[in-house]
Amino acid sequence: MNAESQYLEILRDILENGVKKDDRTGVGTLSLYGKSIRHSYEGAFPLLTTKKMFTRGIIEELLWFLKGTEDASYLVEKNVHIWDQWMTDDKKLPHTYGVKWRNFDGVDQIARLIDEVKTNPLSRRHVVSAWDPSHVNDAALTWCHVMFQLFAIPNEYLPEEKRTDTKGRIGMTVYQRSADFF
């Protein structure tokens, strides 16, 4: 089943089985726990087509995360306003994903991840975490996509028919504690 079909199935499941809950926004939610989507990036990027996607904004936001800064001027300059309601008057977004990815207590997790995949691809420690209990209450927005883990498989460990023209394959698991599916 492709990513789009899985997404639609989860929406149906939320509508049929979701538990009504109050939340910090006052809007409320229909909640289900532990849903997952599995997909391959081979041949296509699984961008959803059944809902409007702000693709440029998604890309700019990820590039901003990789900069590792609390300064949201980059987003403002790129006309991306998805973080505006959490931004301080001086265009800061404290303790956001990129800050945690690039400087979590002095550790650049992205640089370390890249280095480790290159030098120790079989490690099971290819993990990047944004969850920081010491800043849950003062983060611009508490982290939804909490962590991701890469699973590298060098070509020599793959069956002949699954080998690639690169050095191997990489799988990724993303754990997200909260998602606005609709």
N, C-alpha and C positions, 0 to 999 in steps of 0.2 A: 504494500500500500504506500502511495507517495505521501509526501509531507502535507500537501493540501488536504488530501482525504483524511489523514490522521487528525489534522487540525479541526476539520468539520465534525468528525466523530467526537472529539473532545468537547466541542461547543454543544453538541446534542446531549452528551452525557452531563454537562454542567446544567443545562436547562432541565433535564429530567431528574437528576439526582443531587444537584447542588444544595448545600445547606445554607439557608439565609442567615447572614451574620452582620452585625453592626461593625463599623470600622472607623478609623480615625478621621475619615473625610466626611462622615455623616451621610454618605450616599448609601452605604451598605453593599454587600456582595453576595453572590451565590458562590460558595466555595466547594472545591473538591481538592483532595490532597493526593499527590504522588502521580500525576498524569505525566506521560512522556511521549515524545515524538522521536522516531529514528529515521534518519535519511542519509543519503549519500550525496556528496558534492560532485561525484563523477558525472560529467556531462551537463550539469545544470546547477545553478544556485537556486535553492528552494524558496524563492520569494513568493509570498502568498498573493493570490490573484482575486480572492473572494472578499477582500477588504482593501480599502485605500491604504497604500504604504507610502510614507514620506522617505523614499529611498535616499535622496540626496542628504536629508537630515540625519538619517541613520549612519551614513558614511562619514559625514562631518563630525557627528558625535563620537564615533569610534576613533577617528583621527585625533580629536581633542583628548579622549581618554589616554591615547598613547603618548601624548605630550606630558602627561602626569602632573598637571597643574590645577590649582583651584581657581585660577584666573579664567573666567568664562568670556573674556573679550573676543576670543577666537570665534566662539559660537555667535555672538552678537554681530561680528563683522561678516560672518557667513550667512546671516539672516536665518539662523536656526534658533527658535524660541521655545523649544520643548522644556528647557530648564528654568525659564524666566521666573516662575512663581517661587522658586527656592533660592534665587540669586539675591545676594546682599546688594545694598546701594552701590558698593564699589565693585560690582560684578564678580564677586567671589562665590564659589560653591565649595564650602569646606568638606573635606573627607570624602570626596566622590571617588568613583571607580578608578579613574586614572591615577589619582594621588596614591591610592592603596596599591595599585598594580606597579607603579614606578618607584614608590618610596614608602614601603611598609616597614616602619621602624628601621629605616636605613637600607632596606633590601629592595633592589630593582628586580621585581619578580619577572618582568617580561624579559629583561636581558638575561637573567639567570635561566629562564625557561629555554630561550633560544640556544644558549650555550650548552645546557644540559642535553637538549635533543640532539645537538651536533656531536657532543663528546661522549654521552652516555645514553644512547637512544633507548636502551632496554630498561632504564629506570622506571619505577612505578611512582616516582615523586615529581612528575611533571605537572605540578599543581600551582595555580594562581588563585589566591583568595582575596576577596574584598572585605570579608566580614571582620570587623574590628570592634570587639565588645567595649573597648574603652571609649569609643566615639559613637555609640549607637544613638545617644541623646543629643549630640551636637553636630551630627552629619547633616549636610544640606537635605539629603533624603536617604533613609536607611536603604542599604544595598539590596536590590531584588535579585539580580544574578550574582549570587554569593561567591561561586567559585567555578573554575573550569579545570579540567585535567586532560592532558594529551596522552595518547597511547601510540608510541612510535613503533613501527615494525620495519626494520631494515630488510631490503630485498632478499638477502641470504636466508632469512627466516620464513619467507613466503613460499608457497608452492610455485613451481615454475610458471604456471598459467596466470598467477596473480601478481607476478613481478611487474614493476613499472619501469619506465625509461628514466626515472629519477632514482633516488637512493632508497625508496621504499614508500610506505604509506603511513599516514597519521590519522588516527581517530580522535574524536573529542567528545567529552561529556561535559555538559553545562548543568550545574545545579542552580535552580532559580527558586527562591523561597516564596515568591509572589509574582503573579503574571496577570495582566489585564488581557485575557484571551479575546474578549469581544472588541 
